[in-house]
Amino acid sequence: QVQFVESGGGLVQPGGSLTLSCAASRSIFGVNAMGWYRQAPGKQRDLVAGVSVLRGTRYADSVKGRFTISRDIAKNTLSLQLNSLKPEDTAVYYCNLDPPRNDYWGQGTQVTVSS
């Protein structure tokens, strides 16, 4: 069992930036494919960025060139750098395995992009 704790969300103006972090209850980021997901009100939860040893990094088309996923194995953290934010990026952001395990979802962190 693993518990993920996401942090770093907040309210930001369009064009702004945020850095999200994900901490895990045990060492996992170095051996598993990981992902950042988001869920907007009334929509399904989708993968926005993933990282793995075999596949490298991958991004949803809507965030390519704006978001960057990274992991620090020594610190056991997963990060997501969000740049050039748009109102449509507003959502709750979660980290999980890629593909995700339903019993590993954390509380997520809210990102709101609004002027």
C-alpha positions in Angstrom: 0.0 0.0 0.0 1.2 3.5 -0.8 -0.2 6.9 0.2 0.4 9.9 -2.0 0.2 13.5 -0.8 -0.1 16.2 -3.4 0.7 19.9 -2.7 1.6 23.1 -4.4 -1.8 24.1 -5.9 -3.4 27.4 -5.7 -5.0 30.4 -7.5 -2.9 31.8 -10.3 -3.6 34.2 -13.1 -3.6 33.1 -16.8 -0.1 32.9 -18.0 1.3 32.1 -14.5 3.2 29.2 -13.2 2.9 26.7 -10.4 5.0 23.7 -9.2 3.1 20.7 -7.8 4.8 18.1 -5.6 3.8 14.6 -4.7 5.3 12.7 -1.7 4.9 9.0 -1.2 4.7 7.0 2.0 7.4 4.6 0.7 10.1 4.5 -2.0 8.3 4.0 -5.3 9.2 6.7 -7.8 12.4 5.0 -8.9 10.9 1.6 -9.9 7.4 2.4 -11.1 5.9 4.4 -14.0 4.3 7.4 -12.4 1.8 10.0 -13.6 0.1 13.2 -12.8 -3.6 13.3 -13.5 -6.3 16.0 -13.3 -10.0 16.1 -12.9 -12.1 19.2 -13.7 -15.7 19.5 -12.4 -18.0 17.3 -14.3 -15.2 15.6 -16.3 -13.3 12.4 -16.0 -9.9 12.1 -14.4 -7.2 12.0 -17.2 -3.5 11.6 -17.4 -1.6 14.8 -18.1 2.0 13.7 -17.7 3.8 10.4 -17.1 7.4 9.3 -16.5 9.0 5.9 -16.6 12.3 4.3 -17.1 11.1 2.5 -20.3 9.0 5.3 -21.9 10.7 8.4 -20.6 8.2 11.2 -20.3 4.8 11.6 -22.1 2.3 14.4 -22.0 -1.3 15.0 -23.0 -1.5 17.1 -26.1 -3.2 19.9 -24.2 -0.2 20.4 -22.0 2.8 19.7 -24.2 5.4 22.4 -24.1 3.8 23.9 -21.0 4.1 21.2 -18.3 7.2 19.3 -17.2 7.1 16.2 -15.1 10.2 15.1 -13.0 11.1 12.9 -10.1 13.7 13.0 -7.4 14.3 9.4 -6.4 16.6 10.4 -3.5 13.9 12.7 -2.0 11.1 10.3 -3.1 9.1 13.0 -4.7 7.4 13.6 -8.0 6.9 17.1 -9.4 5.0 18.8 -12.1 6.0 22.2 -13.3 3.0 24.1 -14.8 3.8 27.1 -17.0 1.7 29.3 -19.3 -1.4 28.3 -17.4 -4.8 28.6 -19.0 -8.3 28.7 -17.4 -8.9 25.3 -18.9 -6.1 23.9 -16.7 -8.3 24.5 -13.7 -8.7 21.1 -11.9 -7.7 19.0 -9.0 -4.4 17.4 -9.7 -3.4 14.0 -8.5 -0.3 11.7 -8.7 -0.5 7.9 -9.0 1.1 5.0 -10.8 0.8 4.9 -14.6 -1.6 3.2 -15.1 -3.2 4.3 -11.8 -4.4 2.1 -8.9 -7.8 3.0 -7.6 -6.7 2.4 -4.0 -3.7 4.8 -4.3 -5.6 8.0 -5.0 -4.8 10.8 -2.6 -6.7 14.1 -1.9 -5.2 15.9 -4.8 -4.3 19.6 -4.9 -6.5 22.3 -6.4 -5.2 24.4 -9.3 -7.4 27.4 -10.2 -6.5 29.6 -13.1 -8.5 32.8 -13.2 -8.0 36.5 -13.5 
